[in-house]
């Protein structure tokens, strides 16, 4: 399945301005619900809904959800920071809690 097809099956995030990934109390990343990041907000939101946090199990699923973009991220580190974060987590990186930012 291609990423566009995956996105079509994920819950909408119209109710969100974005979300923050937290390392303890520190904001490690902020994803905004705007062009260029909206797909990642949907992926991370779906992972949060299913797993309650972004940990190694969620990261593994997220990498599958990103489909062809995961292949590109592996070939081009730094090009897809939201996928790079999941790659690091999948290898045992520190998990993140999630703060939803209402629209």
C-alpha positions as CSV (number, residue, x, y, z in Angstrom):
1,X,0.0,0.0,0.0
2,X,1.2,3.5,-0.7
3,X,1.2,6.3,1.9
4,X,-1.7,8.1,0.3
5,X,-3.8,5.0,0.7
6,X,-2.7,4.5,4.3
7,X,-3.6,8.1,5.1
8,X,-7.1,7.6,3.7
9,X,-7.7,4.9,6.3
10,X,-6.4,6.9,9.3
11,X,-8.7,9.0,11.6
12,X,-8.9,12.6,10.6
13,X,-7.2,15.3,12.7
14,X,-9.3,18.3,11.8
15,X,-9.9,18.8,15.6
16,X,-6.2,19.3,16.2
17,X,-3.8,22.2,15.5
18,X,-1.0,19.7,16.0
19,X,0.7,17.6,18.6
20,X,3.8,17.6,20.7
21,X,6.1,14.8,21.5
22,X,7.4,15.0,25.1
23,X,10.6,13.6,26.6
24,X,9.5,14.0,30.2
25,X,8.4,17.6,30.5
26,X,10.5,18.7,27.5
27,X,9.0,19.2,24.1
28,X,11.1,17.1,21.8
29,X,9.1,17.9,18.7
30,X,6.0,19.8,17.6
31,X,4.1,18.6,14.5
32,X,1.6,21.1,13.2
33,X,-1.5,20.3,11.3
34,X,-0.6,22.2,8.1
35,X,0.5,21.2,4.6
36,X,3.8,19.3,4.7
37,X,3.2,18.0,8.2
38,X,-0.5,17.1,8.3
39,X,0.2,13.5,7.2
40,X,2.6,13.0,10.0
41,X,0.1,14.5,12.5
42,X,-2.4,11.8,11.3
43,X,0.2,9.0,11.6
44,X,1.4,10.1,15.0
45,X,-2.1,10.7,16.3
46,X,-3.2,7.2,15.1
47,X,-0.2,5.7,16.9
48,X,-1.0,7.6,20.0
49,X,-4.6,6.5,19.9
50,X,-3.6,2.9,19.5
51,X,-0.6,2.7,21.9
52,X,-1.0,5.6,24.3
53,X,2.6,6.8,23.6
54,X,5.2,6.7,20.9
55,X,7.4,3.8,21.9
56,X,9.3,1.0,20.0
57,X,6.1,-0.9,19.2
58,X,4.3,2.2,17.9
59,X,7.5,3.1,16.0
60,X,7.5,-0.2,14.2
61,X,3.9,0.3,13.1
62,X,4.5,3.9,12.2
63,X,7.3,2.9,9.8
64,X,4.9,0.5,8.1
65,X,2.3,3.3,7.8
66,X,4.8,5.6,6.2
67,X,5.2,3.0,3.5
68,X,7.4,4.2,0.6
69,X,8.5,7.2,2.6
70,X,10.2,4.9,5.1
71,X,12.3,3.5,2.3
72,X,13.3,7.0,1.2
73,X,14.0,8.0,4.8
74,X,16.4,5.1,5.2
75,X,18.2,6.0,2.0
76,X,18.3,9.7,2.8
77,X,18.8,10.3,6.6
78,X,17.6,13.8,7.6
79,X,15.2,14.2,4.7
80,X,12.2,12.9,6.7
81,X,12.7,13.9,10.4
82,X,9.4,12.5,11.6
83,X,10.3,9.1,10.1
84,X,13.9,9.4,11.3
85,X,12.5,9.8,14.9
86,X,10.6,6.5,14.4
87,X,13.7,4.8,13.0
88,X,15.6,5.8,16.2
89,X,12.8,4.6,18.4
90,X,12.5,1.3,16.6
91,X,16.2,0.7,17.4
92,X,15.6,1.2,21.1
93,X,15.4,5.0,21.4
94,X,13.7,6.8,24.2
95,X,9.9,6.8,23.9
96,X,7.7,9.9,23.8
97,X,4.5,10.9,25.5
98,X,2.1,12.9,23.4
99,X,0.3,16.2,24.0
100,X,-2.6,17.0,21.7
101,X,-3.0,20.6,20.7
102,X,-6.7,21.4,20.0
103,X,-7.6,23.5,17.0
